[in-house]
Amino acid sequence: MREFAWNVVSNTLATSGASYVKWDANRFVTQRGSTYLAPGEQSDLLVDYNFALYDVMARMAEKFPGVTAMACSGGGGRADFGALKFFHLFWPSDNTDPRDRVKIQRGFSHFFPSDTIAAHVTKMGGRPLKFSLDVAMSGALGLDLDARKLTADEKKTISSAITLYKNEIRDVVEQGDLYRLESPYDHPRMALDYVSADRSRAVLFVYQLTNAPSAMMKVSGLDPQKGYLIHEVNLPAGQKSVLGIDGRKFDGAILLREGFVSPCHKECDSAVVEFSAVK
């Protein structure tokens, strides 16, 4: 069976143009018994199965290094460190409503780095496009949308967000230190920031989950000895930031100690804010 599975994988990915694979694992061994194993070896079944599965995955990663591979799903037990050795990222949940994903991705972040968490923009939940994009940009940004059905404005908004993510914030999000600032279970919003290793750059994400007055919030991880230029990004075309400190420079010590007023107060408001160290 191992060789049969490998031949299916190999022959499929050898097809001309294959560059991406989603390995779905919603089924595993549920009938835990084997007519091929002796009575004293029945407990070996699941162990042997997993080693055989990892062997096929390892061969895939070695033979097809140019194919982006996503393991799916968390419910099928494939969101584990053993499988992640052979995959670029995994699919945490079929629930892609960004309001729910705020909590799902926060939970996964306690165990897995952000660059392994596939965070895709979809239409589920009917949330504002900006909110969906802002949530997805705090993980490994992707899109599950029919481009043929998008309006011209939606295409422009998505294109701008992708450019921002790739050119400005992805390296900090994927390689920076994560600070969970506010829990969605204890607050009407969730906030987190990623900070580069040298603390010269940070990216803050704020997600408003219920209506509430704008409130003070503090970032973490900044260098109190550095000054930072603050800039809200991923704003809709033509819209100016309502963040009071946007475009201004503040000492890290002040931002850490006193914080600032969040620009979000309505359900599904969101903000992405960059902090860049300046002399």
Rosetta silent file (secondary structure, phi, psi, omega in degrees, C-alpha in Angstrom):
SEQUENCE: MREFAWNVVSNTLATSGASYVKWDANRFVTQRGSTYLAPGEQSDLLVDYNFALYDVMARMAEKFPGVTAMACSGGGGRADFGALKFFHLFWPSDNTDPRDRVKIQRGFSHFFPSDTIAAHVTKMGGRPLKFSLDVAMSGALGLDLDARKLTADEKKTISSAITLYKNEIRDVVEQGDLYRLESPYDHPRMALDYVSADRSRAVLFVYQLTNAPSAMMKVSGLDPQKGYLIHEVNLPAGQKSVLGIDGRKFDGAILLREGFVSPCHKECDSAVVEFSAVK
SCORE:     score description
SCORE:     0.000 S_00000001
   1 L     0.000  -35.472  178.980    0.000    0.000    0.000 S_00000001
   2 H   -60.586  -45.667 -177.673    2.878    2.369    0.713 S_00000001
   3 H   -69.938  -34.307  176.267    4.259    1.976   -2.794 S_00000001
   4 H   -61.805  -46.892  179.808    0.790    2.289   -4.313 S_00000001
   5 H   -61.770  -42.805 -179.562    0.285    5.598   -2.457 S_00000001
   6 H   -63.147  -41.020 -179.945    3.725    6.826   -3.505 S_00000001
   7 H   -63.949  -37.785  177.164    3.075    6.022   -7.158 S_00000001
   8 H   -63.115  -47.205 -179.829   -0.184    7.979   -7.065 S_00000001
   9 H   -63.221  -49.185 -176.386    1.565   11.000   -5.529 S_00000001
  10 H   -62.430  -46.976 -178.550    4.583   10.795   -7.818 S_00000001
  11 H   -65.414  -34.521  179.940    2.617   10.330  -11.031 S_00000001
  12 H   -69.152  -47.369 -176.227    0.268   13.182  -10.142 S_00000001
  13 H   -76.598  -16.215  176.442    2.965   15.725   -9.295 S_00000001
  14 L   -77.165   -8.753  177.603    5.055   14.718  -12.307 S_00000001
  15 L   -61.279  135.506 -178.762    2.283   16.131  -14.493 S_00000001
  16 L   -56.388  129.918  177.633    3.519   19.120  -16.473 S_00000001
  17 L    91.610   -6.279  179.402    2.708   22.390  -14.734 S_00000001
  18 L   -67.352  120.230 -177.689    2.007   20.932  -11.282 S_00000001
  19 L  -132.605   -4.241 -175.811    3.218   23.549   -8.789 S_00000001
  20 E  -149.896  138.077  176.696    0.863   23.234   -5.811 S_00000001
  21 E  -138.330  136.896  173.426   -0.666   20.353   -3.894 S_00000001
  22 E  -110.921  109.277 -176.243   -3.184   20.264   -1.064 S_00000001
  23 E   -89.943  103.565 -177.027   -2.802   16.961    0.757 S_00000001
  24 E   -84.636  133.777 -176.177   -6.138   16.271    2.397 S_00000001
  25 L  -134.449   45.151  179.025   -6.027   14.008    5.448 S_00000001
  26 L   -74.793  -13.006  176.757   -9.535   14.009    6.811 S_00000001
  27 L  -119.648  141.111  173.938   -9.455   10.206    6.947 S_00000001
  28 L  -141.077 -165.066 -176.889   -6.959    7.993    8.726 S_00000001
  29 L   -72.497  110.892  179.685   -7.025    4.468   10.144 S_00000001
  30 L  -105.459  -29.346  176.736  -10.359    4.130   11.933 S_00000001
  31 L   -92.689   90.454 -167.696  -10.781    0.333   11.872 S_00000001
  32 L   -82.921   68.165  176.291   -7.867   -0.426   14.150 S_00000001
  33 L  -159.645  154.964 -177.606   -7.261   -4.026   13.348 S_00000001
  34 L  -140.930  131.653  175.244   -5.405   -5.982   10.681 S_00000001
  35 L   -77.102   -8.823 -178.356   -5.856   -9.495    9.306 S_00000001
  36 L   -92.983  -18.072 -177.842   -2.209   -9.373    8.240 S_00000001
  37 L   -99.473  146.190  176.531   -0.746   -8.796   11.710 S_00000001
  38 L   -68.446  158.139 -178.401   -0.368  -11.386   14.430 S_00000001
  39 H   -52.009  -39.259 -178.363   -2.460  -10.890   17.608 S_00000001
  40 H   -77.281   -4.431 -177.471    0.556   -9.585   19.507 S_00000001
  41 H  -111.525    3.898 -176.751    1.349   -7.034   16.766 S_00000001
  42 H   -59.846  -33.906 -179.262   -2.075   -5.382   16.442 S_00000001
  43 H   -71.401   -9.607  178.797   -0.938   -2.379   18.480 S_00000001
  44 H   -79.256  -14.257 -168.277    1.783   -1.733   15.878 S_00000001
  45 H   -57.434  -53.812 -176.691   -0.751   -0.795   13.201 S_00000001
  46 H   -67.038  -35.227  178.065   -1.102    2.931   13.816 S_00000001
  47 H   -65.006  -48.792  179.721    2.613    3.381   14.470 S_00000001
  48 H   -63.436  -37.595  178.975    3.561    1.563   11.273 S_00000001
  49 H   -60.491  -46.469 -177.607    0.901    3.481    9.366 S_00000001
  50 H   -67.357  -38.639  177.198    2.303    6.850   10.449 S_00000001
  51 H   -64.665  -38.399  178.225    5.901    5.912    9.640 S_00000001
  52 H   -66.842  -39.249  178.946    4.793    4.733    6.192 S_00000001
  53 H   -64.196  -46.308  178.190    2.833    7.945    5.671 S_00000001
  54 H   -62.626  -32.469  178.218    5.803   10.110    6.641 S_00000001
  55 H   -63.983  -43.567  177.759    7.973    8.093    4.272 S_00000001
  56 H   -64.466  -41.966  178.729    5.690    8.937    1.336 S_00000001
  57 H   -63.110  -41.866 -179.810    5.629   12.588    2.401 S_00000001
  58 H   -63.248  -41.645  178.368    9.420   12.682    2.698 S_00000001
  59 H   -65.075  -36.940  176.739    9.840   11.248   -0.775 S_00000001
  60 H   -61.297  -48.065 -178.468    7.425   13.834   -2.140 S_00000001
  61 H   -62.735  -36.019 -178.769    9.376   16.694   -0.563 S_00000001
  62 H   -74.802  -41.196 -175.719   12.673   15.344   -1.886 S_00000001
  63 H   -80.558  -29.389 -175.808   11.524   14.602   -5.439 S_00000001
  64 L  -125.537   62.626 -177.230    9.346   17.696   -5.912 S_00000001
  65 L   -66.223  -20.543 -179.731   11.028   20.548   -4.004 S_00000001
  66 L   -86.456   -2.677  179.123    9.525   23.129   -6.351 S_00000001
  67 L   -93.134  122.346  175.617    5.935   22.135   -5.570 S_00000001
  68 E   -71.860  124.687 -174.648    4.299   24.141   -2.798 S_00000001
  69 E  -118.119  128.089  177.286    2.683   21.600   -0.483 S_00000001
  70 E  -117.611  126.392  177.362   -0.091   22.316    2.027 S_00000001
  71 E   -85.779  139.332 -177.816   -1.163   19.721    4.580 S_00000001
  72 E  -143.584  129.943    9.590   -4.877   19.561    5.345 S_00000001
  73 L  -137.672  178.314  175.997   -6.444   19.490    7.838 S_00000001
  74 L   -60.822  -38.451 -179.896   -6.214   20.139   11.538 S_00000001
  75 L   -65.346  -25.886  179.476   -9.281   17.962   12.048 S_00000001
  76 L   -90.129    4.236  175.756   -7.566   15.078   10.282 S_00000001
  77 L    80.813   16.326 -178.310   -4.555   15.194   12.563 S_00000001
  78 L   -98.199   -0.792  174.528   -2.056   16.392    9.973 S_00000001
  79 L   -85.380   70.159 -179.379   -1.276   19.686   11.688 S_00000001
  80 L  -135.471  159.922 -174.547    1.682   18.179   13.476 S_00000001
  81 H   -67.651  -27.293  176.770    5.403   18.852   13.543 S_00000001
  82 H   -63.616  -45.134  179.615    6.210   15.493   11.987 S_00000001
  83 H   -71.446  -33.283 -176.170    4.234   16.324    8.849 S_00000001
  84 H   -66.756  -14.225  174.492    5.433   19.928    8.740 S_00000001
  85 L   -65.144  -21.885 -173.287    8.952   18.708    7.962 S_00000001
  86 L  -114.804   -0.152 -178.318    7.636   17.844    4.504 S_00000001
  87 L  -126.278  156.492  178.439    5.122   20.653    3.899 S_00000001
  88 L   -82.915  -32.359 -178.697    5.362   24.395    3.530 S_00000001
  89 E  -162.907  173.813  179.670    2.173   25.141    5.472 S_00000001
  90 E  -134.871  163.633 -178.022   -1.060   23.607    6.691 S_00000001
  91 E  -100.507  109.455 -174.195   -4.784   24.345    6.569 S_00000001
  92 L   -70.148  -36.053 -174.608   -6.084   24.981   10.102 S_00000001
  93 L  -166.031  150.137  173.058   -9.828   24.840    9.433 S_00000001
  94 L   -77.026   -8.257  173.962  -12.500   24.932    6.732 S_00000001
  95 L   -80.432  103.874 -177.869  -14.067   27.757    8.732 S_00000001
  96 L  -108.089   11.324  172.453  -12.644   30.762    6.890 S_00000001
  97 L   -59.850  117.616 -174.179  -14.978   33.391    8.342 S_00000001
  98 H   -59.943  -27.938  178.258  -12.339   35.970    9.339 S_00000001
  99 H   -65.808  -37.735  176.252  -14.173   36.802   12.543 S_00000001
 100 H   -77.980  -33.824 -178.751  -13.809   33.184   13.647 S_00000001
 101 H   -63.133  -27.335  175.841  -10.336   32.897   12.154 S_00000001
 102 H   -53.365  -46.057 -179.517   -9.130   35.553   14.596 S_00000001
 103 H   -77.409  -39.524 -179.330   -9.591   32.996   17.383 S_00000001
 104 H   -61.193  -49.230 -178.475   -8.579   29.958   15.324 S_00000001
 105 H   -67.893  -33.191  176.503   -5.286   31.492   14.214 S_00000001
 106 H   -63.269  -43.146  178.941   -4.584   32.791   17.696 S_00000001
 107 H   -62.189  -46.237  179.996   -4.970   29.275   19.078 S_00000001
 108 H   -63.777  -30.033 -176.804   -2.725   27.741   16.444 S_00000001
 109 L   -66.272  -14.244  176.782   -0.099   30.424   17.054 S_00000001
 110 L   -74.242  -15.388 -176.621    0.600   28.913   20.473 S_00000001
 111 L  -124.719  -29.817 -172.614    2.095   25.882   18.749 S_00000001
 112 L  -124.612  144.722  178.479    2.939   26.758   15.148 S_00000001
 113 L   -70.525  155.831 -173.354    4.798   29.676   13.517 S_00000001
 114 H   -62.712  -30.405 -176.894    2.812   32.127   11.420 S_00000001
 115 H   -74.577   -3.416  175.123    4.462   31.161    8.130 S_00000001
 116 H  -102.138   -7.896 -174.877    2.916   27.673    8.411 S_00000001
 117 E   -94.496  104.914  178.665   -0.654   28.869    9.034 S_00000001
 118 E   -68.533  112.667 -178.086   -2.554   29.131    5.744 S_00000001
 119 E  -117.280   99.583 -172.022   -4.761   32.198    6.202 S_00000001
 120 E  -106.495  143.334  176.229   -6.945   32.618    3.141 S_00000001
 121 E   -83.651  126.855  176.571   -9.369   35.348    2.166 S_00000001
 122 L  -136.553 -177.003  177.740  -12.841   34.040    1.267 S_00000001
 123 L   -93.856   -1.537 -176.054  -16.410   35.320    1.173 S_00000001
 124 H   -58.953  133.491  178.690  -17.486   33.261    4.200 S_00000001
 125 H    87.997  -14.833 -179.952  -19.352   35.315    6.761 S_00000001
 126 H    62.056   33.876 -178.336  -19.862   38.249    4.399 S_00000001
 127 L   -79.962  161.553  175.868  -17.275   40.324    6.276 S_00000001
 128 L   -57.744  142.731 -177.194  -15.712   43.536    4.919 S_00000001
 129 H   -61.093  -39.870  179.241  -12.921   42.785    2.451 S_00000001
 130 H   -60.978  -43.720  179.169  -10.421   44.891    4.389 S_00000001
 131 H   -60.910  -44.452  179.075  -11.148   42.967    7.586 S_00000001
 132 H   -60.521  -43.900  179.717  -10.705   39.657    5.750 S_00000001
 133 H   -66.581  -42.502 -178.715   -7.397   40.782    4.273 S_00000001
 134 H   -63.507  -38.626  177.680   -6.097   42.170    7.572 S_00000001
 135 H   -66.718  -44.212 -177.969   -6.846   38.872    9.340 S_00000001
 136 H   -66.845  -31.006 -177.741   -5.201   36.826    6.587 S_00000001
 137 L   -72.223  -10.552  176.512   -2.091   39.024    6.555 S_00000001
 138 L   -85.725    2.127  174.017   -1.281   38.004   10.125 S_00000001
 139 L  -132.107 -146.805  176.318   -0.526   34.502    8.812 S_00000001
 140 E   -88.626   97.229 -172.741    0.471   33.056    5.450 S_00000001
 141 E   -60.213  133.222  174.049   -1.742   35.171    3.202 S_00000001
 142 E  -149.279  171.291 -178.556   -3.671   33.383    0.469 S_00000001
 143 E  -130.136  132.873  170.963   -6.836   33.814   -1.576 S_00000001
 144 L  -122.425   71.997 -176.014   -9.713   31.409   -2.219 S_00000001
 145 L  -136.080  149.197  174.334  -11.753   33.630   -4.505 S_00000001
 146 L   -86.327  105.851 -175.980  -13.043   33.449   -8.061 S_00000001
 147 H   -60.458  -24.484 -179.525  -11.248   36.374   -9.687 S_00000001
 148 H   -69.476  -20.314 -176.818  -13.829   36.418  -12.461 S_00000001
 149 H  -101.472    1.917 -179.679  -16.508   37.434   -9.974 S_00000001
 150 L   -83.630  145.084  175.290  -14.573   40.236   -8.294 S_00000001
 151 L   -76.456  166.731  178.549  -15.409   43.857   -8.967 S_00000001
 152 H   -60.382  -40.394  179.469  -12.770   46.252  -10.258 S_00000001
 153 H   -66.510  -39.644  178.642  -12.541   47.875   -6.813 S_00000001
 154 H   -64.184  -41.978  178.455  -12.154   44.489   -5.105 S_00000001
 155 H   -61.892  -41.305  179.794   -9.353   43.515   -7.480 S_00000001
 156 H   -65.579  -42.735  179.852   -7.573   46.792   -6.790 S_00000001
 157 H   -63.106  -44.871 -179.121   -7.954   46.373   -3.024 S_00000001
 158 H   -66.593  -43.307  179.502   -6.662   42.795   -3.106 S_00000001
 159 H   -60.523  -42.625  179.488   -3.759   43.664   -5.409 S_00000001
 160 H   -64.389  -40.149 -179.598   -2.660   46.495   -3.117 S_00000001
 161 H   -66.737  -41.122  179.222   -2.840   44.237   -0.051 S_00000001
 162 H   -63.684  -43.487  178.403   -0.784   41.496   -1.717 S_00000001
 163 H   -61.211  -45.015  177.586    1.869   44.016   -2.775 S_00000001
 164 H   -59.456  -47.277 -177.125    2.008   45.426    0.759 S_00000001
 165 H   -61.077  -48.522 -176.035    2.260   41.958    2.278 S_00000001
 166 H   -69.422  -41.044 -170.567    5.023   40.751   -0.032 S_00000001
 167 H   -91.616  -21.284 -171.656    7.106   43.907   -0.117 S_00000001
 168 H  -123.812  -39.603 -168.672    6.738   45.363    3.368 S_00000001
 169 H  -119.669  -14.899 -173.378    5.442   43.156    6.146 S_00000001
 170 H   -59.658  -40.963 -177.174    5.716   39.454    5.264 S_00000001
 171 H   -64.253  -35.139  178.350    9.273   39.064    6.531 S_00000001
 172 H   -72.790  -43.289 -179.808    8.336   40.543    9.918 S_00000001
 173 H   -62.823  -43.209 -173.590    5.118   38.530   10.193 S_00000001
 174 H   -84.829  -24.846 -176.085    6.767   35.251    9.224 S_00000001
 175 H  -118.752   -7.190 -177.051   10.110   35.652   10.991 S_00000001
 176 L   -81.584  171.107  175.903    9.446   38.118   13.792 S_00000001
 177 E   -81.634  134.748 -178.157    8.685   37.498   17.452 S_00000001
 178 E   -94.009  132.385  173.801    4.956   37.289   18.193 S_00000001
 179 E  -122.016  118.564  176.973    3.380   39.202   21.074 S_00000001
 180 E   -86.516  107.743 -170.185   -0.252   38.452   21.883 S_00000001
 181 E   -86.786  -44.302 -179.380   -1.441   41.801   23.195 S_00000001
 182 E  -139.612  134.122 -178.562   -5.170   41.314   23.802 S_00000001
 183 L   -86.264  137.880  176.965   -7.203   38.119   23.916 S_00000001
 184 L   -71.317   -9.245  179.122  -10.519   37.938   22.023 S_00000001
 185 L   -88.423  -18.042 -177.471  -11.884   35.967   24.969 S_00000001
 186 L  -115.954   -8.442 -175.119  -11.278   38.793   27.438 S_00000001
 187 L  -136.798  161.524  176.443  -11.709   41.893   25.248 S_00000001
 188 L   -76.401    1.665  178.482  -14.047   43.174   22.523 S_00000001
 189 E  -144.153  166.650  170.445  -11.065   43.080   20.169 S_00000001
 190 E  -121.151  143.539  178.341   -7.928   41.084   19.552 S_00000001
 191 E  -140.322  141.938  176.070   -4.510   42.611   19.074 S_00000001
 192 E  -149.945  155.314  171.753   -1.097   41.150   18.328 S_00000001
 193 E  -138.307  151.986  175.384    2.187   42.409   17.001 S_00000001
 194 E  -111.966  138.042 -176.638    5.228   40.889   15.335 S_00000001
 195 E  -129.464  132.615  179.967    8.658   42.390   15.992 S_00000001
 196 L   -64.912  159.830 -174.872   11.857   41.810   14.015 S_00000001
 197 L   -59.388  -36.267 -179.372   14.814   40.242   15.815 S_00000001
 198 L   -88.672    2.902  177.488   16.735   43.537   15.955 S_00000001
 199 L    61.227   25.892  177.632   13.564   45.368   17.084 S_00000001
 200 L   -89.244  -16.016 -178.208   13.894   47.868   14.251 S_00000001
 201 E  -141.718  147.967  176.672   10.497   46.990   12.769 S_00000001
 202 E  -148.724  151.368  176.237    7.133   45.868   14.072 S_00000001
 203 E  -129.115  122.404 -179.450    3.696   45.172   12.602 S_00000001
 204 E  -103.975  135.575  174.301    0.583   45.553   14.750 S_00000001
 205 E  -119.272  131.578  177.499   -2.782   43.945   13.932 S_00000001
 206 E  -126.152  128.817 -179.767   -6.008   45.066   15.631 S_00000001
 207 E  -126.668  114.797  179.290   -9.328   43.267   15.081 S_00000001
 208 E   -86.380  120.874 -174.653  -12.529   44.684   16.549 S_00000001
 209 L  -100.262  -25.590  174.503  -14.962   41.814   17.247 S_00000001
 210 L  -140.321  158.524  178.072  -17.839   43.699   18.881 S_00000001
 211 L   -62.587  133.260  178.964  -18.886   47.329   19.010 S_00000001
 212 L  -164.870  151.991  177.930  -17.042   49.174   21.775 S_00000001
 213 L   -60.777  148.583  174.202  -15.612   52.651   22.365 S_00000001
 214 L   -57.358  138.585 -174.670  -12.105   53.233   21.096 S_00000001
 215 L  -135.337  162.003  178.294   -9.703   52.354   23.871 S_00000001
 216 E   -68.329  147.731  173.506   -6.056   52.651   24.780 S_00000001
 217 E  -147.517  155.097 -179.569   -3.729   49.840   23.811 S_00000001
 218 L  -121.960  143.516  174.042   -0.041   49.139   24.197 S_00000001
 219 L   -89.887  171.975  176.817    2.383   47.373   21.899 S_00000001
 220 L  -135.927  161.326  173.204    5.146   45.044   23.063 S_00000001
 221 L    89.068  -10.639 -179.760    8.613   44.109   21.931 S_00000001
 222 L   -72.359  160.164  176.719    9.833   47.535   20.865 S_00000001
 223 L   -86.577  118.138 -178.044   13.216   48.863   21.949 S_00000001
 224 L   -63.829  -16.574 -179.135   12.647   51.584   24.561 S_00000001
 225 L   -90.272   -6.460 -178.073   15.873   53.254   23.412 S_00000001
 226 L  -102.831  156.047  170.807   14.752   53.619   19.788 S_00000001
 227 E   -99.912  145.707 -176.032   12.442   56.098   18.112 S_00000001
 228 E  -128.423  135.037  171.865    9.739   54.741   15.819 S_00000001
 229 E   -90.514  129.148 -174.985    7.861   56.219   12.882 S_00000001
 230 E  -105.544  135.752 -177.828    4.260   54.991   12.913 S_00000001
 231 E  -148.337  117.735  174.354    2.277   54.379    9.741 S_00000001
 232 E   -77.776  133.072 -176.142   -1.103   52.716    9.304 S_00000001
 233 E  -121.853  175.199 -177.818   -1.162   50.617    6.133 S_00000001
 234 L    57.781   40.367  174.864   -3.661   48.685    3.997 S_00000001
 235 L   -84.847  148.120  175.546   -6.128   51.534    4.054 S_00000001
 236 L   -58.396  149.376 -178.507   -8.858   51.664    1.390 S_00000001
 237 L   -54.014  128.951  177.744   -7.976   53.826   -1.608 S_00000001
 238 L    82.285   -3.652 -177.980   -8.442   57.501   -0.815 S_00000001
 239 L   -96.594  132.739  177.807   -9.085   56.908    2.903 S_00000001
 240 L   -91.948  150.071  179.547   -6.949   58.658    5.493 S_00000001
 241 L   -68.652  141.586  173.594   -5.962   57.040    8.749 S_00000001
 242 L  -100.608    5.823  176.048   -7.882   58.020   11.865 S_00000001
 243 L   -69.554  122.044 -173.339   -5.050   56.723   14.038 S_00000001
 244 L   -61.585  -26.447 -177.404   -3.985   59.712   16.085 S_00000001
 245 L  -101.814    9.019 -179.235   -0.278   58.875   15.944 S_00000001
 246 L   -61.784  132.947  178.187   -0.177   58.011   12.232 S_00000001
 247 L    79.026    4.769 -177.784    2.803   59.593   10.485 S_00000001
 248 L  -110.970  162.772  179.136    4.416   60.681   13.744 S_00000001
 249 E  -107.375  134.169  177.511    7.563   59.617   15.571 S_00000001
 250 E  -136.597  150.412  174.054    7.511   58.377   19.169 S_00000001
 251 E   -70.142  143.900  178.008   10.080   56.898   21.505 S_00000001
 252 H   -57.644  -36.388 -179.013    9.718   53.190   22.058 S_00000001
 253 H   -60.719  -39.494  179.963    9.608   53.792   25.799 S_00000001
 254 H   -68.906  -42.452 -179.682    6.497   55.974   25.447 S_00000001
 255 H   -64.104  -37.430  179.673    4.731   53.483   23.194 S_00000001
 256 H   -72.425  -37.900 -173.826    5.493   50.668   25.618 S_00000001
 257 H   -85.147  -42.760 -171.324    4.534   52.593   28.714 S_00000001
 258 L  -107.419  -29.972 -179.767    1.588   54.733   27.633 S_00000001
 259 L    73.222 -157.877 -177.175    0.303   53.247   24.393 S_00000001
 260 E  -159.515  169.370 -178.065   -2.176   55.015   22.130 S_00000001
 261 E   -83.651  128.306  178.580   -5.862   55.043   21.219 S_00000001
 262 L   -66.326  143.470  177.220   -6.931   52.297   18.829 S_00000001
 263 L   -81.415   -0.568 -174.358   -8.574   53.485   15.593 S_00000001
 264 L  -104.625  139.057  175.802  -11.100   50.612   15.788 S_00000001
 265 L  -149.426  -22.070  178.700  -14.457   50.652   17.568 S_00000001
 266 L   -95.555  150.562  177.434  -17.085   49.051   15.292 S_00000001
 267 L   -54.118  130.773 -179.519  -17.476   45.298   14.778 S_00000001
 268 L    73.300   13.660  161.926  -15.150   44.143   11.980 S_00000001
 269 L   -68.870  151.064  176.418  -13.058   47.304   12.089 S_00000001
 270 E  -154.743  159.569  179.722   -9.407   46.423   11.711 S_00000001
 271 E  -147.875  143.182  172.780   -6.025   48.097   11.474 S_00000001
 272 E  -122.524  122.327 -173.962   -2.519   47.181   10.378 S_00000001
 273 E  -126.737  129.145  177.709    0.168   49.498   11.725 S_00000001
 274 E   -97.431  141.014  173.885    3.883   49.532   10.921 S_00000001
 275 E  -121.391  119.769 -176.746    6.544   50.737   13.375 S_00000001
 276 E  -122.811  124.667 -179.471    9.919   51.580   11.815 S_00000001
 277 E   -66.560  136.448  178.924   12.942   52.593   13.868 S_00000001
 278 E  -133.142  156.270  179.193   14.433   55.951   12.886 S_00000001
 279 L   -84.500    0.000    0.000   17.440   57.905   14.109 S_00000001
